[in-house]
Amino acid sequence: MSAEDLLTTEEMADVMGWARATVYSRTRAGRALPPRVDDSRVPRYRRGDVDAFKVALADEAAAATAARLAKPRKRPVPAPRAPRVARPPRPTPPPKPLTLEEQIARQRRRGGTSPAPRVGYAIPPGPGEVVAVRGLIARRATGPGEASLLAAMILGDAA
């Protein structure tokens, strides 16, 4: 047997594609390695044995992969779900009519700092509404002429 046929641990690890520590950890764990030639205190490996061991490991890995892929699934493949049926949208309730104070507050929030809110009637007010508006104006106005002027502006012809 020639000296070039024998490989050191480092050379064997290079041939196998392993790190040197892998060889040592496999030795400690008692896992498979190519047969050693102990003609001295330093372990040596025959090149032919190392090549045969490498082929055997590749075959073993391929067989394990094939067995894993050939194994049936533990769970059956779920059946496809039926498509969801869209629900009709919920009808939105009509908005509540706002009181005069809420309308004024809303206009101030939207319109900024306008001192005179834009309040008016699209249809002529009823007699009870005219009395209510005049009462509101009379409480807030400073003089009697101002109250009737504001009522005429707000109520239009109904004043």
N, C-alpha and C positions, 0 to 999 in steps of 0.2 A: 504494500500500500504506500503510495507516494504522499509526500507532505502537502502537495497541492490538492489532493483529494479530501483532505481533512479541513474542516472549517472551525473557527473559534466561535464562541457564543455571539460575539458582535457580528461576525460574518454571517452566521446562520440567521440572526435576526434581520439583517439586511436582505437576505435572499427571501425570507418569509414576508417581508414588508412590515415587520413589527419593530417596536422599540425594544431596546435591550432589557428594560425593566419588565416587559411582557414575558420574556423568556424566564426571568427569575421568578416572577409571580406565578407562572404556570408550573414551575418546578416545585415551589413551596406548596401550591394547592394540590399537587399530584395529578395535574391534568396532562393530557397526551402531548408528547414531544417526540421528535425523531430519536432513534436509539443513539445512545452516547458510546463513544469509544474512549475507554479510560486506560490509555497507555501511560499516562502521567497524571499529575495532580490536577491539570487543567483539562476540563471537559472539551472533547472534540466531537464533531459530527461529520459523517460521510456525506459528500455532496449528493450522491445518488439517493441516499436515505432521505435527505432533506427535500429533494425534488419530489420524490414519491409521496412524502408526508404532505407536501403542499397540495398536490393533486388530490390526495384523499380528503383533505379538509375542504377543498372546493367542491368535490362531489358530495360530501356530507352536507354542506350548506345548501347546495342546489336541491338535494333530496328533501331537506327540511322545509325549504320554501315551497316546493311542489306539494308536499303533504299538507302544509298549512293552507295553500290555495285550494286544494281539492276537498278540504273538509267542508261539510255543509254548514250553512249559517245556523246559529242557535235560534235566532228569531226569524220568523218568516218575513218576507218583504211586505210592508203594509200596502194595502190596496189604495189606489189613488182616491183622493177625497172628491166629493162632489163640489162643484163651484158654489160659492156663497151667493145667496139670493139677496139682492140689494133691497133694503127696506125703504119704503117711501119716506120722504122727509116729513118731520113733524110740522104741522101747521103752526105758524107763529101767531100768538094772540094779537088782536088789534091793540094799538097803544091807548093808554088811558088818556082822556082829555085832561089837559093841564088847567089848574086854576090860574087866575089873573096874576097872583103873586109868583107862582112857579114860572109863568111865561116871562114875567119881567126879570126874574133872576136868571133864567136861561138866556135871555137876550143880552143881559149884562155880561154873562160869562162868555158868550160867543162874540159879541160885538165889541168888546173892549171897554172903553171908558166913556161911552156915549151917555150923557146925562139924561136924555129923554128917550125912554124905551119906545119902540115902535109897537104900539098896541092899537088895534082897530078891529072892526067887525066886518066880516065878508058879507054877512046878511044883516038886515036891520035887527037890532036887539028888541026883546020883548019888553013889556012895560015893567016887569019886576026887575029886569036887568038895568033899565034906565035909573030906577030908584036906587038900586044898589050902587051903581057907579057914581051917582050924584052924592050919595052918602059918604062914599070913600073919599071923593074929591073934597067935600065940605070939611071932612076931618083933617085933611092934609093941607088945605089951602090956607093962605095967610089972610085973605080978605074975601068979602062976599062977591065982588066982581070977578075975582080970579077963579072962583069955583064955577060960576056959570060959563066962563070962557073955556076952561078946561073941559067941562062937560060937553060943550058944543064941539070942541076939537075931537074928542074921543068918540062921541056918539054920532056925530055928523048931523043929519037932518032930524034924527029922532029926538034931539034935545029940544 
